[in-house]
């Protein structure tokens, strides 16, 4: 299991969700993706994306100027069932 960090600070909707989707495709089941955003809409867009993909948020940290998501890549079987 690995943790990949994705810095999306400064990007506006819909780029954080699109880049998160692309990064998740490259991960193996059980891997973690740490996504750092500054776009306030990412707190809506990224959880909506994860409902589609079947991946899950392990943690969300909200600071004054940024949001950090820790996302666990789902097993392929879950993705196929949702896909």
JOGIZI-V58574 format. One record per backbone hydrogen bond with DSSP energy under -1.0 kcal/mol. CO is the residue of the C=O (numbers start at 1). NH is the residue of the N-H. If there is no record, write none. Layout:
co->{CO CO}
nh->{NH NH}
//
This chain:
co->{2 4 6 8 12 14 15 16 17 18 19 20 21 24 28 31 32 33 34 35 36 37 39 40 41 41 42 44 45 46 47 48 49 50 56 59 61 66 67 68 69 70 70 71 72 73 75 76 77 78 79}
nh->{32 34 36 11 15 18 19 20 21 22 23 24 25 27 31 73 4 71 6 69 8 67 42 43 44 45 46 48 49 50 51 52 53 54 72 70 68 63 37 61 35 58 59 33 56 30 79 80 81 82 83}
//
